[in-house]
Amino acid sequence: MSKIGVMICGHGSRSQAAVDQFSVLAEKLPAYLPPEWAVEYGYLEFANPVIRDGLDRLRAQGCDKILAVPGMLFAAMHSKNDIPTVLNTYAAKHGIEVSYGRELGVDPKMIAAAGGRVQEAIAAANAAHGEVPMHETCLVVIGRGASDPDANGNVAKIARMLHEGLGFGWCEVGYSGVTFPLVEPCLQHASKLGYKRIVVFPYFLFSGILIDRIYGFTDQVAAANANIQFVKAGYLNDHEQVLATFAERITEQVGEIPPPNCAMCKYRTQVLGFEAEVGAVQESHHHHVEGQGASAPGSNVEDCTLCDSFCTGLCRLEKQAKGHDHHDHSHDHSHGHTHGHAHSHDHVHAEYPHADHPHGPESARKSPKT
């Protein structure tokens, strides 16, 4: 019989706190799985161990069947392109079976976890400042933001489930990068709606630079709107329902008919505005930033001459203006150089069709360091 190993494929972060939190989640996950299954984890970029390291450890333990899952909320480019490329390459090289499960996605357990974090924040705000009726409270849900409308649309669905489930007066949805509206224009809009309280909820798994950005813009907009009470809800982290969802994404792969991943994918079907990407070659170039670690250049606000107390995203716009950003997928990455490992860079990522939207990344140009 095959010995089963489990591989949790994280994104990785320049934030050491985010890397530490992911490792804690991976350490808690075995309690939700059959005891004989080996569990390892690795990161796509920035942090160590990288995904290949985790796969090596599983193989060293005698695992010849590996159940891999993306440690991500939704299926966007990282989970659709980059992680499968790493897994498929490894499986072919070492002759082992590697299956790939679904992202956490829109799931009742995830909505319960999100609702729990929002309710915790409201309870704390009520205790500190007195109750504000839910009908006089606006919820702002902030997602990661991607060049994939499927992933962005799922954030909006989560937001609606929270809005309707908890009975908020209104709900707005924003994103930390790539798409629109970004955090600051979203919060500016919400502040004009007349609500007494605004609850800002980052629908993220872990801490990191983007959480700092969300909370930083929240403080900034709150300072300009002293008549509104802004409440910063916590991110998902290792909520027990998140762990239960991860376990389900792993164990469902050994069923008779594993559920398909990426059901509404812009690479499989025509999606409004992204029709040209159907059938596009899916590949990864994240070896550029594998294992760089939390001390990599650009990981700290202190290193930045453009941002003050938190990363606004302006640095990425400046990099893109110079024509080179290893971590952005909306630019032409066809400069053709090599890094001594026989991997040419002649592939091109599709440009995000709304890159110039005034409420998208371009909005960061309004917040330079003074």
Disulfide bonds with the S-S distance in Angstrom:
none
